Amino acid sequence: QVQLVESGGGLVQAGDSLRLSCAASGRTFSDYAMGWFRQAPGKGREFVAAISWSSLITYNSDSVKGRFTISRDNAKNTVFLQMNSLKPEDTAVYYCAASLQHPRMWSDSTAPSYWGQGTQVTVSS
């Protein structure tokens, strides 16, 4: 059994920053890439970012490039998403995920092996 638990979401103003965390338990993820998806109200699932076990490979969606940074701390089984220059269109529930797929193969249609419960991010104008 693997569990992913997100934290760090909240209500902020446009231009502010947030740092999301995803803590994994139950096992180590030496074979898994980790990443983030988001889903806004009335919208479909959107890929945000992914990172390899070694952290040598990262991949961000075009909508967040230059603003969001994904990282991981394998000793703590934790992945992070640093979100800067937040925009109202970033408002969504953010989900942590783990997948055997290469980070650069992640997309909106990727079906991860494990999902977290999500954390709400709301950005006001």
N, C-alpha and C positions, 0 to 999 in steps of 0.2 A: 504494500500500500504506500502510495506517494501522495503527499499533500502539499499544495502550494497556497500560501497565504499572503495576500497583498496588503500593503498599508501605505500611508502617506498621502492619500487623496485629501481633497478639501475644496473650499471655496476661496478663490483668489480673483484679483482684478487683472485685466489685460496688461501684459508686460511683466507680470510677476513670475516667480519660479516655484516649482515644486519638485520634490525628489520622492519617487515611488520606490518601495522595496517589495521584494517577493522572497519569502523565506520557504525553503523546501525542507521537508522532513520525511522520514521513512527509509531513505537511502541516499547515497551520493549519486550525482549525475555525470559520471565520467563519460558516458556515451551520448549525452544529450546536449543539443543546443537549447538555449533558453531565449525567451523573447516576450514581446508584448503585443496585444491586440487591443482595439478599442471599439466601442459601439455606442453611437449617439442615439437619442430617442428617435424612433421612426426610421433609422438608417440600418444598413447592413454592417456586418463585421468588417473592420479595416485593420490591415496589418500596420504595425508601427515600427518595430525594430527587433532584431535578433542578434545573438552573439554566440560564438563557439565556446566549447569548454576551455580552450586555451586563452580566450579573449583576443586572439590574433585576428579573428575575422568578425567584423560587425557589418550590419546591413540595415540601413534606415530607409523608410519610405520617403518619397520625394516631398511629401507634405510637412515632414518634420526635420529634414536635413538642415544642419546649421543651427538648429534650436534644441534638439533632444540628443542626449548621449546615453547609450546603454553600456553597462559595465557589470561585472560579476566578481564576487569574492567566494571562491570555491571552498576555502577553509570554513566559511560560515554558511555554505550552501545558500547563498543569497545573490539575487540579481537586482540591479537598480536601473531606474530610468530617471535621469536628470532632465527636467523639462524647464527650459528657459524661454523668455519672450513669449509667454503663453497668449493665445488668441481665443476669442469666444468660440471659434470653430473647433478648438481642441476639447471642448466640453463633451464628456462621454464617460462611460464606465470603462475602466482600464483593466484588462485581464492579463495575468501572467500565464505563460504556457511553456511546456517542455516538449521537444520533438527530436526524433532521430534525423530529421531532414537537415541538410546543409543550410546554414543561415541565409545564404543568398538565394536559396530556393523558396524561402518563405513568401507567402502571398496572402491575399484576402481569403483564399480558398483552402489554405493549409489546414489540415486536421491534426492538431497536436495530440500527443499521447496523454498529456495531463493538462488540466486547466485549474486555475484558481477561481475563487468566488467573485473577484472583482473589487475595485475600489473606485468611488465616484470622484471625478474631477470636474469642477464647475468653474468656468472663467467668465466673469462678468465684464461688460463693456466699460 
